[in-house]
């Protein structure tokens, strides 16, 4: 798979570029184990809220649907799907971290999990009806804003061809009274320019669920 246009950090060293994001989440897992803290969510209630918001991107008329959980972490979205009896969603996960994928395969031996860095791999994963990226773009760790913006553009352009019908992802909101240097806050107009210019003109923003972030839903068509 050819890399998308534009520049983005080179993932040749786990301490530079987006490799440090992967290393950060693996350190969380080592420190806190298989829990919300192990994927760096502050509490389980907000984590569940994010899972619901991600799944809300799936339009009712598209059910049953296949779902690719891109950056699946510890597979908590699959657990949420099963706990809530969402049997019309056919799940598979993908993560660039071999440590997280190994954990998911132990927990869910009947599910499919792929270990792949889509920006480095020559082979693209199989498409799904919907792709979600939950928490993949909320933290930038030590990356600069410009480097993180370039990485986000490269990643979304690589993932969008895998979504037959729609995609959802979250970032930290710029509409806040405080910011942390390690979090990735994106203005609405910046995101709108990226999504409409590189992905699709059929999109919507959600910042109605009480967290300091927003979720973008992107669709192949405008028939909601």
NORQUINOR-V914209 format. One line per field, one symbol per residue. phi: phi as a letter, one per 30 degrees, with the letter a starting at -180 (. if undefined). Layout:
# NORQUINOR-V914209
phi = ???
This chain:
# NORQUINOR-V914209
phi = .ddddjcaddccbdcbhddddedddddddddcidadddcicdaddddddddddddddddedcddbdbccdidhdidddddeddcidddcccbcbadcddddddddddbdcccbccacddcddcddddbdbbbbcidbdcchcdddddddddedddddddeddcdbabbabbdddcbcbbcdccccbdedddddddddccadcabcbbccicdabcccbbdbcdd
